[in-house]
Amino acid sequence: MRGLYAITPDWADTARLVRVSEMILAAGCRLLQYRNKTVSDCHRQEQAVALRGLTRRYGATLIVNDDLELADFCEADGVHLGGEDGDLGTARQRLGAHRFLGASCYQSVDLARQAVAAGADYVAFGSVYPSPTKPLALRAGVELFAAPLGVPRCAIGGITPDNALPLVKAGADLLAVISALYDAPDPAVATRSFLSLYKDCP
């Protein structure tokens, strides 16, 4: 797991969500997380299934945020859990060995080590910059991405093509991005800009 990690916004319009997601995948992104905190459970099922079909067409990985039941329902490739979203060990057992488990570890290497011990396949630190999605989130320092954890380290929060390079140089294996992709004038151009950072820093 390395490169751009696209995360969906809280859009109710499924057609728009799928259309922009396809632009991002067609431009080369191969990791997509479905996250929507505002629509009904039925609506989330509809969107997750639509995105599952889309990611299969592009050979991309689909992760569901915070909801193991929904991940099972749409046959996603894995789930990402926050600190209050369930036990990682239990999720690891339910997912089995061949699906992904991600964990939010905020500003803590200790939490990341605990998550890895519980079976997490990658860990996320953030918010690395002020984030329009979580404006009150505490900042996570770039030194976290140098921690030897044995799994990919994901940066999240306020990341744009203009401020992402220091994170990549610091050791962030993944850049999790919402607004700078889905609100971009051209999501495909934004996608390629993020992906180029990893080509320049192999």
N, C-alpha and C positions, 0 to 999 in steps of 0.2 A: 504494500500500500504506500504509494508515493505520488505526490502531485496535487492536483486540484480536487477538492471535496465539495461539490455543490450541495447546498441545503435549500430546500424550498421555503418560500415565504408563506404567510398566512393568507393565501388567496382563496376566495370561495369559488371563483370562476375556473372550473376544471379544464375547460378547453384552452383557456389562456395559460394555465399552469403547464399543461402538456405541451403546448406550442413552444413556449419559451424553454422548457426543459429539453425539448428536442433540439433546439438551436444550440444549447450548451453541449449536449451529447454529440451532436454532429460535428462540433468544432474540436472534439477530442477528449472531453472529460469522460472518465470511466468510473466515477464514484459519485453516487447521488443519495442523499438522505431525504426521506419524506418527513417533513415536520409541519404540522398545522395545529395551532393551539386554539383556534376560534370556531371551527365548523363542527357540525354534529358528528356523532360516531358513524352514522350511515354515509354521510358525505365523505368522511375520511376513508371509509372502505372503498367508495367509488374512486376517489383520487389515487389511493394506494394501488388498487388493481390496474388502473390506467397507466400509472408510472411503472408498474411491474412489467406490463407488456412492452412499454417503450424501452426500458433498460434491456430487456431480452433482445429486442431488435438490434440494439447497438452493442451487445456484448458487454454491458456495463453492470456494475454491482449496485443493488438497491439495499439501503439500510433504512429501517424505520426508527424514528425517534420515540423513545420513552414508552413504547407499547408493544410488549411481546405478543399479546393476543392478535394485534393487527398485523404484526410481522408474520405470524403463522397464517393468518387469514389470506394474505396476499402472496404468500410463498416468497417473502423477501429473503435476501441473502444474509440478513442479520439484523441486529437491533443495537441502538445506542441508548445507554441509560445514564441519567443524572444521579446525583447523590441521594435523591429521595424517590427514585423510580423503581425500586425493587432490589433484591439481593443479587449481586453479580454471580455468585456461586450457583444459585438456583437457576439463573438465566443460562449460565454456561451448560449446565446439565440438560436443560430443556432444548437448547439450540443444537446440541451435539457437537461433534468435532469439526464439522465441515461448514458451519455458518459463523459469521463474524459477530463478535461482541465488542462494542466500544464503550468507554467510560469517561464521563466528565470528571476531571480532577482539579479544575479551577486553578488555584495558585499553589498546589501542594504536591511535591515530589513524593511525600509519604503516602498520600492517597493514591498516587499513581502506582507505587510499589505494591500497595495492598490490592489494587485493581488487577495488576498483572498476576499476582499470586492467586487471585480468584478466577483467573482465566480470561482476562481481557486481551483482545488481539491488538488493540491500539488504545491510546489514552489521549485526551484532549485537555489542553490548558488554555484558559482565557478568563476574562477578555483581554486580549493583547493590546487593543486600542479601544477608544470610545466607540461603543456599538449602538446603532440606531435600534437594534432588536432588543438589547438589554442595556439601557442607558445607565443603570445604577450598578452594574456589575463591577467588581473590583478588578484592578489591573493585574495581569500576569507578566512577569519579567522574562526577557529573552533567554536568561540563563537556564530556565527550565528545560529548554530544548537541547541542552547539552547533557542532560542527565542520562546515564547509561541504564536504560530500562529493559532493553532486549525486545521491545516492540516499537512500532511507529509512534511518533509523537506529533499530535495534531494541534495547530494553532487556530484559534477562533476568536472572532470579535473585531469588527471594524476594519477588516482587511480589504485593501484595494490593490490594484496593480502598482500603484505608486509607493505604497508603504510596505509591501510584502517582502522585498528582497532581503532586508535585515533578518527576517524570521527564517528564511531559507538558509541564509549563511550561518545562522545560529544553530541550525540543526533540525528545524521543523520539517518533518517528512511529508506532512499534509497541511494544506491551507483550506480551512473550512470557510466558505463564503456564501452569504445570502444576498445582501443588498447590492454589492458591487457586480453581481451577475444578473440578478433578476430585475433590477431597476436600471441597468445600464442601457444607454441608447442603442447599443448593438451587443447583445449578450454573447454572440459568437466571437466578436473582436475581443471582448473582455476575457472570455475563456482562453483564447490563444495567448493573450498577454500573460495570464497567470501560468499557463503551461510553459511558456518560453523561459520563465525564471528557473525552472528545473533543468532545462536544456543548457542554460548558461552556468548552472552550478551543479554539475554531475556528482 
